Amino acid sequence: MENIRYISKYLKSNLGTLLGVIIILTYLLLAIFAPLITPYDPITPTAEFRSPPSPEHWFGTDPSGLDVFSRVISAPRVDLVVGVSGTLISMVIGITLGLIVGYFRGWYITLILRIADLLQAFPVFVLAMALVAIAGPSIRNVIIVIGILNVPVYIRLVRSEVINFRERTVTEAAICIGNSNARILRRYMFPNNIEAALVQASVNVGWAILLTASLSFIGAGVPVPTPEWGSMVAIGAKMMITGQWWASLFPGLAIGLCVFGFALVGDAVRVLVNPERRG
């Protein structure tokens, strides 16, 4: 109850964070209830092509006759799932490996770190594009690629925390009373060294959504006609040459607003997960 009261008080005193929470909750509600509120089927063409915004089509239609508004509010069902799932995969793998490489010593620790260095040596977008091209464009493959690319970040964040915590008296005491390495990792290292990873995750969701949109924009992400913001921007970009701006403007705004929301919440997570930062 005390934590709930503090979170409520924090949100009331930090309008930026409250705005971020409202934005994210709005997108979550759209992801859940989009089929109930879309005026048209997001993958079925209407009778109007390249139609500008009107009372019948609030955001207009694209070259295929698809209703842009219906597709924009249906896209969170894909983009949020990809962003959250990819981030969860990278968190689970990265935190686990970070605990191991921070606590233990051995040749295999060096091997894990060198593989992480190798992944980080390539430009993220180029490597993501190559991996998706090899595996094939699909929602599942994009999730896996995003999960793999973010693993090194969590490894290094958790490893740096564990190395410092390992030298503390509490760790020495845990060893002296007979705790196994697995128990020390589970009961001491894990709960006390994941603050940085949680903060990173809140930002990474937005980054993952942006990367998904970028891959879809070049045709290497979520396949058409699945409603996805990046592919919608790519379709609309061809229309902008003739002054038909609506097909790319509205999905572009949706991407920016979503990423902005997660960025605002990321600052709040840094405070909420660390009692020492609470005022």
N, C-alpha and C positions, 0 to 999 in steps of 0.2 A: 504493500500500500504506500509506503514511504517513497519508493521509486516512482510509482505512478503519479503521486502528488508532485514530485520534483519535475518529472517530464512535463506535466501539465503546466506547472509554473514556468518552466523554461520556454515552452512554446509560446506562452502568452507574452513573455518579455523579449522574445526574439522573433520579430515579424518575418524576417528572411527565412528562418527555419520553418515557421508555420506555413509560409507560402510554398516552400519545397514539399512539405508533407501534403498539402492540399493538391498540388500538382500530381504527385505520385499516386495519391489515393484516387484522383480522378482518372488517371490512366488505368489503374487497377480495376476500377469499376467498369470502364469501357471494355477492358479485356474480358470481363466476366459477362457483362450484359449487352455487348455489341450486337449479337444476333437479334435481340429483342427491340433495339432502338434504331437499327439501320433502315432507312426508308426503301432501299433497294438492295438486291443481292449483290455483294461486292465483287463477284466473279461472273455475273451474268450481264451482258451488254443491254443497254436500253435502246430506245428507238432514236435517240439524239446523239450526234457525234460532235465533239469539239464545242459543245454548248457552253456559253459563259455562265457564271453564277446567276441563278434565277430562283424564284419561289419554288419551282419544281426540283431544281438541282442546286442546292445551296452553294456548293463549291464547284459547280459546273461538271462537265464530263470530259473524258480523255478521248484520244483518237479511236479507241475501240468502242466507245459508247458507254464505258463503265462510269458509274456515279462516283465522283471523287470524294464527296463527303462520306458516303458509306464505306469506302475503302480506307479513308483516313482514320475513322473511329473503329474500324475492324483490325487495323494493323497492329495495335498493341497486343492482340492475342498472339502474334508472332514475335514481334520485337521484344516485348517484355519477357516472354518465355525464353527466347534465345539469350538475352542479356543476363537474366537471373540464373538460368541453368548453366550457362558457360562460366559465370562467376563462381557458382557453387562448386562446380567441378574443379576449377583451379584452386579454390580455397581448400577443399578437402585434400587434394594431392599436395599442394604447396605447403600447407600447415603441417601435414604429416612428415613430409621430407624435411621441412625446416626444423622441426623438433629433433629429428634424427641427426641431421648434420650439425646442429648446434650443441647437442649433448654428447654424442659419441665421437671417437677418433678412429681413423683407419683409412686405408687406401680407397675404399668404396665411397667415403665421404668426399674425397677429392674428385672422384669420378662424377658424382652427382653434381658437384659445383661446376665442373668443367662442361657438363652437358647443359647446365643452366646458362653458363657463359655463351655457349654456342648458340642457344636459342635467342639470346639477347643481342648477339652480334649482327643479326640481320634486321633490316627495317621491318617493323611489325606488319605494315600493310602488304609489303611485297611478299613476306613469308606467308601471311594468311592467304593471300591470293594464290600462291603456289600450292599450298596444302589443300585448299578447297578445289583447285583445278585438278589435282591428283585424285582426290577422293570423290569428286563430283559435286555439283551444286545441289544442296538439299538442306533443310532445316537442321537435321541431325548432324550433318557434317560441319555446318557452321558452328553449332554448339560445341562440338568436340575441338575444333580448331581454336576457338576462343578460349576454351578451358586450357588447352595446351600452352598457348602463348602467354597466359598470365601466371603460370606456375612459378617461373623463376622469381617474379616479384614477391610472391608470398614466401618462397624459400628464404630469400635474403632478409625480409622483414622479420620473420619469426626467428631465424638463426641468430641475428644480432641481439634480439631480446633474450634468447635462451643462453647465449654465451655469457652475458652479464649476470643473469639470474643463477646460473650454475655455480658461480663463485660465492654466492651468498651463504650466510650461516644456516639458513633454513634448509638449503639443499644438503649441506654437510650433515645436518642433524637427521634429515630423512634417510641418508645413507647409513648413518651410525646405528639407527634403530632397526635396521634390517630390511628396509623397503627394496624391492626389486627395481631394476631399471625401468621396466614397463610401468610399474605403479608410480614411480617418480615422474615419469613423463605424463601419465594420465592425471595424477592428483595434484602435482605441483607445477610442472612446466606448462602444460596446456592452458589451465585457467588463468595463469598469471602472465602469459606472454603472447596473447592473441589480440591485444588492443589495437596495435598497428594494423594487423591483418583485417580486423573488422572495419576500421576506418577506410582502408584501401578498398575493401569490397564495396562500400557504399558509393565510392567514386567509380569503381570499375564497371558497375552495372551500366552507368551512363556511357562509359567508354565502349563497352561491348555493343550497346545499341548503335552507337555511332559507327563502329567498325562493321557491324552487320549491314547498316544502310550503305556504307561505302562499297562493300563487296557486291551488294545487290545492284548498286548503281552501275557497276561495270559488267554486270551479268554473271558474276561468279558467286553470288550468294543465294538467297531464297529465290527459287524459280517463279517466273510469271505463270499464271495470273494470281498467285497467292498475294493477298493484300500485305504489302510491306513498304514502308516509307521510302527506302532507298530506290527500289525499282520504280516507284511512282514518280520520284523526282527525275529519274532517267527518262521515263516516258514523256514527262512534261517538258523536259529540257528541249526536246526537238520541236515542241510547239511554240516555245518562246521566240524562235526566230521570226515567226509570223505574228508576234504580239499576243499570243494566247498564253497568258502567264499563270492562269489559275491551277493548272494541272500539276505544276511543280511547286508553286508558292505554298500552298496549304500543307502538303506533306513535309516540306522543308521546315515550316514553322513548327509542326508537330514534333519533329526530331529535336530542334533547338530547345523547345520548351521542356521536353522530357529530360534531356541531358542537363539542362539548367536546374531542374527540380532535384535530380540526384546530387548535383554539386552542392546545392544549398543544404541538403540533408547530411552530406558528408561532414561538414563542419560541426554539426550538432552531435553526430555519432562520436566524434573525438572527445567531446565533453561528457556525454552520457555514459560511455563505457569506462571512464576513469573517474572514480570518486574524488581523487585529489584535485581535479580541475573544477569541481563544483564549488560555486561561490555561495 
